[in-house]
Amino acid sequence: MTKEKLALEIIGRLKEEYPDAGCTLDYDQAWKLLVSVRLAAQCTDARVNVVVEDLYDKYPDVDALAEAEAEDIEKIVRPCGLGKSKARDISACMKILKEKYGGKVPKDFDALLKLPGVGRKSANLIMGDVFQEPAIVTDTHCIRLVNRMGLVDGIKEPKKVEMALWKIIPPEEGSDFCHRLVYHGRDVCTARTKPYCDTCCLRDICAKNGVE
């Protein structure tokens, strides 16, 4: 089976398994997703979702957060880990949104990459979830699973994985596919325990099981 055919089969099966899969970070405005995805580095989405409630209670919009001192932001986001650097990036990012983009998140991948603390993973998440543009989010679940499944061959560097997937994943499927990988990676193809291959909807086509 070619990688292209394997990708389509995996996409189809994961759609059936996780029909309603979406972003696991809570947000109702684009700038909030920008904040949350920065906080999610080396932290669970569940914890981020709790922490940002306090953050938004005190700073309810871009202007308020842009005017806040980084030290005050840090006091709230510290439970997410790396509080100092995350607070500094959030502060700087909100200032740019306020001063350069009228408080809006730019609908441009390259512009997003220029924002403090925003890398390719975050930019793709914003493009896919907020703007419904083609996107591939290579988080740890994605990288682990596509290697196990045989969609990529021993590639661990996020950008290289992203580039490899762009060649075999239909653009309109990329964003939802990556969300479903998160669900599958948490529930079945886990990192910290032995994968539950016996209950996996992909067990007969997964490279990990020796299927070519």
N, C-alpha and C positions, 0 to 999 in steps of 0.2 A: 504494500500500500504506500503510495506517495505521501509525503508530508502534507501536501495540499488536501488530499482526500482524507487523510487521518484527521486533519484540523477540522474539516467540515463535519465529520462523524462525531468528533468530540464536542463540537459546538452544539450539534443537534441533541445529543444525549444530555448535556448539561442544561440545555433549555428545558427539557422535560423534567429533569431532577430539581432544578431551581428556577421555576418560571418567573418568580417575582423578585429575583435577586437584584439588589441595587447597592448604592453606596451605604456603608455602615456608619458613616459619620453623619450626625444630625446637623442639618442646616436649612435655612429658609431664604438665605440671601447669598450671593456669590462670594462676598467678602468673608462671610462666616466660614465657608468651606476652605477658603484660603488660610484662615487662621487655624482651623481644625487640622488641616493636613500638615501644617508645620508642627503642631503640637503632637501629632501622631507618630513622629519619628521616635523609634525605640519606646513606644508606649502603645497600650491597647486603645482601640477606638472607643471601647466602652468607657474607659476612664476619661478619655478626652471629652466624650459627650456629657459627663458629669461636671467636669471642671469648667467647661465653657459656659455653663449656666450661670455660674457666679461672675465670670468675666463679662458676659453680656448684660447682666443685671446692673453692673457698675458702669460699663461702657457700651451703651446700646447701639451705637452706630460708628461709622468710619471716623467721623470727625472727633468723637469723644475718645476713641482709642488712639487716634493720631496725636491728640493733645496730652495723653497720659504719659507719665514718666515710666521708662522701662523698668525701673525698680518696683513700681507699684504693680505693673503687669506681672512681673516675676513672682511677687508674693502670692498671686492667685494661681498662676500656671505651674508653680514649682512641683505639685504632685505628678505632673507629666514627665518629670525628669528633664535634665539639661535646661533648667529654668532660665538661667542667665542668657544663654545664646538664643533660646526660643523667644524670650521676651524682647530682646534686642532686635531680632529679625521682624517680629510682629510690629513693633513700634515703627521701625524704619519703613516697612512695607505699607502700613496704613498712612504714613506721612506722604509717601509717593502717590498713593491712590487719591488722597485728598488734594494734593498740590498739582498733580499732572493729569489725573484722569477724572476729576470732578467727583471723586468718591466711588467711581465705578471700577470694576475689574476689567482690564482690557481683553478684548476678544481676539487676541493675537498670541500665538505660541511663543514667538521670539520675545515679545514684550513681557510676557509672563516670566520667562527665564531670567529677565533682567531684574526682577523683583527680589529683594533680600530673602534668602531662605527658600527660594523656589527652584527646584530642580526639574528634570524631565518628568519624573513620576508625578509630581504635584501639578505641573503644567498640563500634562495629559489628562489628569483627573478633572481639572477645571474645564478643559476643552470638551471632554466627553460628557460630563454630567451637567455642567451649566449651559454650555452652548450647543450641545448635541452634535459636535463635530467628531470625525474619526479620531480615535484615541486608543492607545495601548499603554496600560499602567503596569509597569514591571516592578511590582512590590515583591516581597520575599515569597509570598504564596505563589505568585505567577512564576517566578524564576525556578522555584523548587518543582512545581508541578509540570511545567512544560518540558523540563529536563527528564523527569521521571516518565512522562508520557511518550517521549521520543519526538516531540515537535522541534526541539533543538538538541544539539549534541554536545553536552558538557560545557555549555556556555553559562557563566555565572555573572558576568559584568552586565549591569542593567541595560545600558544603551545598546550593547551588542545583542542582547536578548530581544529588545524592542525592535531593532532593525531586522533580525531574523524573522520575527513574528509578522512584521509588516508584509513580508513576502508571501506568507501563506494564509493569513487571516483576512477575510473580506473586510474592508474598511468599516462598513456599517455594523459589523459584528464585534469589533475590537473592544469597545468600552464595556458592553454587557458581558462579553466573554471573560474579561478580567475580573469583573465583580463576581461572576459565578465561580471562578477559580478560588477566590477568597473563601466563599462559603464551603466549597469542596475541600479546600485545604484545612479549614478549621474542623470540619465534621468527619471527614473520611481520610483524605491523604495528608495526614498530620505530620508535623515536624518533630514533636517531642516524644511521640510514641510510635510504635510500629504502625504503618498505614493499615487501615481496615480494608485490605484488598478484597476480602471475601464478600463484602457488602457494596463494593464499588461498581457503579454503573458502567465503568470503562474497563473492567478487569480483563475482558477478552481482547481488547485492542491496545492495552497499555504496554509500552516497551519494558516497564519494570517487571512484568510477568513473562518476559521472554517472547512476546509476540512481535513478529516483524511485519 
